[in-house]
Amino acid sequence: MRFAKYHGIGNDFLVVDLRSASAADAAAIQTPARVVAICDRRFGVGGDGILAILPSTTADARMRVLNSDGSEAEMCGNGIRCVAKELHDRLGLAKPEIAIETGAGRLLCTIDATNGIADSVTVRMGAPRLLRAEIPMTGPGGERCLEQVLDVTTRPVTGVSMGNPHAITFVDSHDAARAMAETVGPRVELHPWFPARTNAEFAFVKSRDEIDLVVWERGCGITMACGTGACATAVAAVLTGRTDHAVRVNLPGGTLAIEVLPDLSNVLMTGPATHVFDGELAL
């Protein structure tokens, strides 16, 4: 099975086009045990996950996100940019806008290209989901979780879903963000407030238009970047009055430009995707 290795500011994936694969081959590469083995950085190819490109009846293609622990995520912001670039540059969809079906819905990706090669991708990530039932979180389903103290952090968290759950904690320094992600992140991921587990964001607001962010990603641990996490953090920063609607979010692997529309109808994420190499997997 052929694959392409990609990263989105350090968040790395194997992108596998399964649209014409046999049902048996497609199923074989998507089993949890196979995903774990392939993503192992010592005994496999290595990656934060596998992005399966599948047929879609509602979009140009469907993306399935398989985390390195074998679990499935509804959405991946860095991953969708990689899939959009692969479709645009190498799989015959060289057009300015590509629609991709995800677990978070049908999302539009606008391609900024030079000589047929995508330089960056802007994804219309959709409206943030803010109610507890939508995230999902325990408690009254029709209420928001804004700045509520979580026992394992002893700091306020804000709950946001960008098609997948996020718990955002604002901290006082860049170093504190990293330290808390490492020590508290695993406990936030598994906290009873989040029945489907959660991604845990630790954010330091540097100014009205810039945030430093470290993410403990559900099913992966600390990653170099998390696109949905950057979007969710920008939404939380806007809702709590910490930033303006357009911000730069600095992650360990690089920076994403995030714009939260004033009516919260959409969140725009712009960033690069990089093709690293191609390979083949023996199934």
N, C-alpha and C positions, 0 to 999 in steps of 0.2 A: 504494500500500500504506500503510495507516494504521499509525502507531506512537505509543507513549507514551514520553516522555522521563522517566526516573527517576534518582534517585541514592540510594545507601545510604551515609550520612555522607561524601559527596563522590565516591564511586566511581560513575561515571555510565554509563548504558546507554540504548539504545533497546530497548523491550520491544515485540515484534511478535507478535500473535496470529495464528498460521498454521493453526489447527485446521480452519478451513473454507475455506482458500485453495486455489486450483487447484494441482495438482502443479507446473505450470510456474512460477507466481508464487512458490510456496514455495521452489523450487529456485533461482530467480533471485536472491532476496534473501540466500541463504545461501552464495553462491559467495565464495571468498576475496577476489577482486578487488573485488567489490561491497561486501563488508564493510569492506575497507580504505578505499574511496572514501567510504562513508557515515560512517565514524568519523573521517575527517579533520576536524580542528577549524577549518581555514581554508576548505576547498573542499567540505566535506560538512556533515552535521548536527553531528558531533562526539560522541565518547564513548569510554569504555574498552572498549566491546564492544557486541554485539547479543545480546539474550536472546530466542530464538525459543520461543514457546509452541506445543507440538505435541500431537497426540492421544496418549493412553496407554491401554493395556489393563490396567495394574496400578495406576494412580493417577488422581487427578483431572485431571492434565495432565502433560506431559513438558517439561522445560526443556533447551534446547540452548544452550551458551555458546560464542559466537564472539568471540575476542579482536580487538582493533583491528588486529593485524597479519595477520588472516585465519586464524589457527590456531584450533583448537578446544580448549577446556578441559573436563576431566571435570566440574568443579563450580565454583561461585562462591557464597561465603557471603553477600556483600552482594546479589548478583544474585537469589538465591532469595527473599530477603525482598521485593525489588521485585516479582518475579513473583507471590508469594503475595498481596501487597497489591493488585495489579492484578486478580487472579482474584477476590479477596474484594470489593473496593470497586466494580469496574466491569464485571466479566465474569460476574456471576451466581452466584458461589460464596460467598455471605454466610453462612458457617458458621464455628464456632470453630476447626476444625482442617481443614487442607487437606493432602492428600498429593501430593507432586510427585516424579515420576520424574526422576532425573538420571544422569549417568555414574558417580556414586558410589553409586548405589542409590536406593531409594524412601525419601524423607525426609519427616517429618511437621512441619508448620508450625502452631504455635498462635498464633491471632490475638488480640491485645488491642485491642478496638475501642470507640469511643465514637460513638453514633448512627450505626452502620453504617460508620464509617470507621476503618480500621486505624491505631492509634497506634504500635504496635510489633509485632514478630513474633519469636517464639522458635522456633528451628529445632533439632530433634534431629538433630545432624550425624552421628551414628553413632559407632562405635568407631574410634579412631585406628589406623592401620596402622603398625607399628613395625619390621617386618622388612625387610631390604634388598630382598628380592625383591618385596615388596608396594609399595615406595615409588614407582618402582623405583630401586635403586642397584646399582652394580657391587659385587663382593665376595661373600663367603659369604651365600647367600640367606636362610639361617635365622638370621642374626645381626642384632642391632640396631646402629644407628650412634648411640652416645651419647658426646658430648664427644670427637669425634675431630678432630684438627687437619687442616684443609684448607689446601693449600699457598698458594692465592691470597689467603687471609685471614690466615694464620699464627695463627689462633685456632681453638679447638674449635667444631665444628658438631654439631648433633643432627638426624638425619633423621626426619621424620614425614610420613605421608600422611593427608590428610583426604578421600581420593578423588582428590586431586591432590598432587604432590610438594612438599615444603618442606624447606629447609635453614636451621636457626635458629642464629644466632650471638648470644651475649650479650656486651654491651659495657659500658663503664664510665660512659657519660653519654648524655644525650639527643642532644647535638651529635654525638657519635661515631656514633650510630646513623644519623643523616642522612648524615654524611660517607661512611660505609662503604657505605651503600645506593647512593649516587651513584657511588662510585669502584670498589667491588668487586662490587656487585650484578650487573652484566652478566657478569662473569667467573664468578661462582658459577652463574648461570643456565645457562651453556654448559659447565660443568666436566664432564670425562669420567666422574666418579663418577655422573652423572645422565643416563642414556641418553635419557630423554624430556624433557630440560631440567628446570629446577626453579624454583620461587619462592624468593627469598632474603629471609629475615627478619633484621633487626638490632634487638635488643631490649635496653632498659635497665630493669632491675628496680628500681623505686623503693621498694617495700615488699613485704611478704608478700601483699598483695592488689592491687597496682597495677603495671602495666608500661607503659612508653612504647615504641612500636613504629613502625618505618619498613620498608616492604616494597618490594623490587624484584620486580615481578610478571612472571612468565613471559609473554612475548608482549605486554606493555604498558609495561614500565618502572616507574618509581616512580608509585604511585597514591595517592590521598587515603586509601584504606582497602582492606583485604583481609580479608574475613570468615574464610575458611579459614586464612589466615595467622595471624590472631588466635587461632583455635582451636589450630592446630599449635604456636604459641608457648606458649600456656598449658599444653599437654600437655608440651612440653619443659621448661618451668619446674617443673612438678610432678615429672617424672621425675628431674630433677637437684637436687631439694630446695630450689629457690629461692623458691617461693611455695606458698601454700595452694591448695586445689582451686577456690575461687571467686575470680576476679580481674576487675578492670577493666583493659581494654586500651585505651590512648589512642593513636589513630592521628591523622595530620595533619587528617583531616576530622571526627573525633569519637571517641566512646567506645563500645565494645561490652562487654557483660557476658558473661563466659565462665565456665561451670562444668564442670569435668572430674570425672565421677563417680569415686568412690574405686576402683571395680573396673575402671576404664577401659572400661566397656561402652558409654559414650556421652559426647558433649560437647554441652552446651547453649549456644547462642549467642542472645543477645537484643539487638535493636537496632531502630532506625527504618528506614523506607523512605519516600521523598518523591516524590510525583508533581510534575513540573515543568511540562510542557506536552504538548500533542498536536500531531501534524503528519501530513503525507502525503508519501510518497516516489514519484517517478515511476520506474517500472521499465522 
